[in-house]
Amino acid sequence: MTRSRILDILKTAAVLAAATVIGFLLESLGLSQANIITVYILGVLVVAAVTASRWYSISASLASVLLFNYIFTEPMFVLKAEDAGTQLTLLITFLAAVFTSTYTVQIKEKARLSQQDAYRSGVILDTSQMLQKAAAPADILTCTAIQLNKLLKRDITCFEQDGAGLKSPLCFREYSSPATGRGPAPDTLEELTAARKCFQEGKETGAATGLFPAAAYHFLPLQSSGSVYGVMGIHVGTTPPGDFENSLAVAIIAQCSMALEKEYISRKREEEAAMARAEQLRSNLLRSISHDLRTPLTSISGNAGVLMSDGENLSAEHRSRIYRDIYDDSMWLINLVENLLSVTRLEDGTMNLNLQIELVDEVIEGALKHISRDHSDYELKFIHSEELLLAKMDSRLIIQVIINIVDNALKYTPKGSKIEIYARKENQMIAISIADNGKGIADCAKEKIFDMFYTADSKVADSRRGLGLGLFLCKSIIQAHGGTIQVADNVPHGTIFTFTLQAEEVTLNE
């Protein structure tokens, strides 16, 4: 006999004893037997309310009639009712007690079911909210397993999908009692075989099923739209789960399956989108390279051919101009290749920053030494800062940023234009600006100028229009440094490019 049954029997006996005591008290006060009968009927209602089964209330009804007949009717202390009226009274009392107790039990059962439904709905809602916050499959499985472990008070294990198989099991038993028998983890051959069978066939296996019934766990497939995304195992032990536990587990597992399916679809879409972007990048690069490299290569080969065939007959000035053109085109191609390599490293995530504290003026001067084009026709000026400016940066990449912006200014401004570079401290950042007095950039182009493969139209630019990678690369490098880059008008005319880097304080050791 279980502990709960013993408690219900004691509760029933206690209520009947109390009703009998109250009956003696009412009798001593001279009240009628009808009042005593009412007390016993009330006691039956109490028994129905405090016990788990209707048999206790029915038993209490029968016991009440017998106690009333034995103690309070003539002849006293004898289970006998000779008077027909008394017999009818006892019968009516028994039927009334049975009816009221049965009705009370039904009301209590409905209330219990309603409470269970409300609890189940609350649990499902909480689980749904938790699953929405989970991103990876492992997080979804962990969230589900913890919920089941907490609600069912049973050991829970879960298997994440790993290609065509399952990963190693994860066991959760924080809220459960110490495991008995085989477990707690499904690390035996039979448990693992049952779990794999569940995954492969998409059917329930293990305890309480026809497949591997000797297993300690009941395995359920995390299945949605015909695909299995994992396996969840519930430790059965000696006490199989009830109907309510089963319904709760099935509802939560269904939510988990849908969450895994949603995550899988989202991940596949992201992978397909990334592949599409990569393919588009390759197509654009190939198309742009085939078109834009032809002009400088043709120029280099043509000028080299002139030098080879008729170099001795050319004037020194003419040869010098050809040399400059070959050098200019070669440096343009080198800068283009550097940008292509940098963009490739950014796209595949292999660009690593070598952050060091650098003197800003030295980095800018180093960049000016590597300007790819002959800028003798332009007024290129670096305005030194009055204070010592230090910034944390990868100097090689920042030099590339400055070169790209200056080359862009040289390309899209007419000869004779003025280009100024200056740096200053703004709060905790170092701002580096490159300003020109060209015709400026249209407002509609400012929104697209940092996009990959975007090139602005310019009548003053030469035939090498470029791939539209320079400013895109600049933005990517600056963002990787935790800074910002923006373009604005240089009043009264021209353009200012400004990017920021993290400032570092100067420390002097005395």
C-alpha positions, -999 to +999 in steps of 0.1 A: +000+000+000+014+033-010+019+063+012-009+083-005-035+056+000-026+053+037-030+091+041-064+090+024-076+062+047-065+082+077-082+113+064-114+095+059-113+079+094-105+113+109-134+130+092-159+103+102-146+105+138-151+142+138-186+139+124-195+114+151-182+137+179-202+166+165-232+143+163-229+135+201-226+172+208-258+180+188-276+152+205-267+165+239-280+199+228-314+182+221-312+187+183-330+163+160-315+134+141-319+154+108-292+177+120-269+148+128-275+133+094-266+166+078-233+165+097-224+131+083-234+142+047-211+172+052-183+149+064-187+128+032-183+160+011-151+168+031-138+133+024-145+137-013-126+170-013-095+158+005-090+124-010-078+113-044-104+087-053-142+086-053-141+052-035-131+069-003-162+091-004-185+062-013-170+042+016-175+072+038-211+074+027-217+037+037-197+042+069-218+073+078-251+054+074-238+025+095-224+049+123-256+068+124-277+036+126-253+021+152-250+051+175-280+075+170-310+053+162-331+029+183-321+003+193-288+020+203-254+003+194-271-022+172-269-023+134-307-027+131-335-005+119-369-020+126-389+012+118-398+016+082-393+053+085-358+049+099-349+025+071-361+050+045-341+077+062-310+056+062-315+048+025-321+084+015-290+095+036-268+069+018-280+080-016-277+117-008-242+111+005-232+091-026-247+117-049-232+147-033-198+130-029-198+119-066-207+154-077-180+169-056-154+144-070-164+153-105-161+190-098-127+185-082-116+163-112-127+190-136-108+216-116-078+194-116-080+189-154-085+226-159-055+233-137-034+208-157-045+223-190-036+258-177-003+245-164+004+227-197-004+258-217+019+279-195+047+254-198+043+252-236+043+291-238+074+294-216+092+267-237+082+284-269+096+317-256+128+300-245+132+282-279+128+315-298+159+328-280+179+297-287+200+301-319+221+269-325+207+233-325+227+225-293+210+254-276+175+243-287+182+207-275+196+219-242+166+242-236+141+214-243+160+188-222+162+212-192+124+219-195+115+182-196+139+174-168+124+201-146+088+193-154+089+155-155+114+151-127+131+124-148+165+120-164+166+134-199+191+128-226+193+143-260+213+135-292+221+162-318+222+153-355+257+150-369+253+145-407+238+110-412+243+100-375+241+113-340+266+131-317+274+119-282+245+121-258+240+149-233+223+140-200+203+163-178+194+152-143+195+184-122+159+181-110+155+144-110+161+119-082+192+098-082+190+073-111+185+036-103+191+007-125+207+013-158+217+049-163+218+077-157+234+083-191+224+061-221+260+049-225+253+013-229+252-005-263+215-012-260+206+024-252+228+038-280+214+013-305+179+022-296+186+059-300+202+053-335+172+032-345+149+060-334+169+085-355+171+063-386+135+052-388+118+082-371+100+059-347+098+057-309+121+031-294+133+019-260+112+015-229+074+011-233+078+003-270+082-028-292+117-018-303+144-024-276+119-025-248+146-035-223+162-001-226+160+023-196+151+053-218+121+060-240+135+076-272+114+100-293+125+114-327+127+151-331+109+150-364+092+177-385+080+176-421+094+141-425+129+150-414+146+139-382+168+165-365+178+146-334+166+123-306+152+130-271+153+103-244+132+102-212+143+079-184+114+056-175+127+035-147+102+015-126+074+042-129+061+048-165+050+083-171+013+091-169-010+104-196-005+140-185+033+136-185+031+120-220+010+148-234+033+174-219+064+157-233+049+152-267+039+189-269+073+202-259+091+177-282+069+189-311+079+225-303+116+215-302+112+197-336+097+228-352+124+250-337+151+227-351+135+226-385+132+264-385+169+267-375+179+242-402+159+261-429+173+294-418+209+281-418+205+265-453+191+298-466+221+317-451+245+292-467+227+295-500+228+333-498+265+332-489+272+309-519+252+332-541+271+363-529+304+345-534+294+334-569+282+370-577+315+383-563+335+359-585+314+368-616+318+406-610+355+402-604+360+382-635+339+405-656+355+436-642+391+422-644+386+411-680+374+446-690+394+469-668+428+453-669+429+454-707+435+491-710+466+494-687+481+462-700+476+473-736+492+506-727+522+489-710+527+465-739+523+492-765+548+516-748+572+487-742+569+478-779+577+514-790+608+514-768+619+480-782+614+489-818+623+526-820+637+535-786+670+548-799+653+573-822+631+588-795+640+620-777+649+618-741+618+636-731+596+612-751+613+582-736+610+597-701+572+601-707+569+565-719+588+553-688+565+573-666+534+559-683+547+523-679+555+529-643+522+546-637+502+518-652+523+491-634+517+508-600+480+510-608+479+473-615+499+465-583+475+486-562+446+468-579+460+434-571+466+445-535+430+455-533+418+423-548+438+402-524+426+422-494+389+419-505+394+382-509+409+379-474+380+399-460+354+377-477+368+345-464+377+359-430+414+353-432+424+390-427+440+392-392+447+426-377+482+432-363+473+460-339+501+482-326+503+517-312+516+539-340+524+575-345+498+589-368+520+614-386+546+587-395+519+564-409+505+592-431+540+601-443+546+564-451+514+562-472+524+593-492+556+576-502+536+548-518+511+569-538+508+549-570+504+579-594+527+608-603+510+637-585+533+665-597+503+680-614+485+682-581+491+701-548+493+673-523+499+686-488+501+670-454+493+693-425+512+681-394+494+681-361+507+703-333+503+676-308+516+640-307+489+617-319+490+580-312+464+554-325+460+517-322+461+503-358+474+478-383+497+503-400+500+483-432+462+483-437+458+520-427+484+529-452+464+511-478+433+530-468+451+564-472+466+553-506+431+543-519+415+576-508+443+598-522+443+578-554+406+583-556+410+620-552+437+621-578+415+602-602+383+622-598+397+657-596+412+678-624+449+686-626+459+714-604+435+704-577+446+708-540+446+677-518+452+681-480+457+655-453+454+663-416+447+645-384+432+656-351+419+642-318+382+640-312+373+627-277+388+591-276+393+588-313+418+601-339+401+615-370+421+615-402+407+637-431+416+638-468+401+668-485+402+680-521+388+710-539+374+691-569+339+692-582+327+671-553+304+640-552+267+641-558+244+634-529+229+603-546+264+589-551+274+594-514+251+567-503+266+541-527+302+552-528+314+526-503+295+497-520+315+470-537+319+475-575+304+510-574+322+535-596+312+571-601+312+586-636+339+613-642+350+630-674+383+641-658+393+606-649+415+586-672+405+555-690+413+532-661+380+535-643+388+508-617+368+479-602+351+499-575+369+481-547+390+508-531+365+526-510+347+494-501+379+480-489+386+512-469+353+509-451+358+472-443+393+479-429+382+509-408+352+490-394+375+461-385+395+487-365+363+497-346+362+531-364+339+549-389+344+564-423+323+590-440+322+614-469+311+651-468+312+682-489+343+704-487+328+739-487+328+758-511+335+728-534+352+695-532+351+664-510+363+654-475+368+617-466+372+612-428+379+580-409+385+574-372+408+552-352+410+544-314+433+570-298+461+560-274+475+582-246+511+592-245+528+580-213+562+594-203+585+576-179+605+600-158 
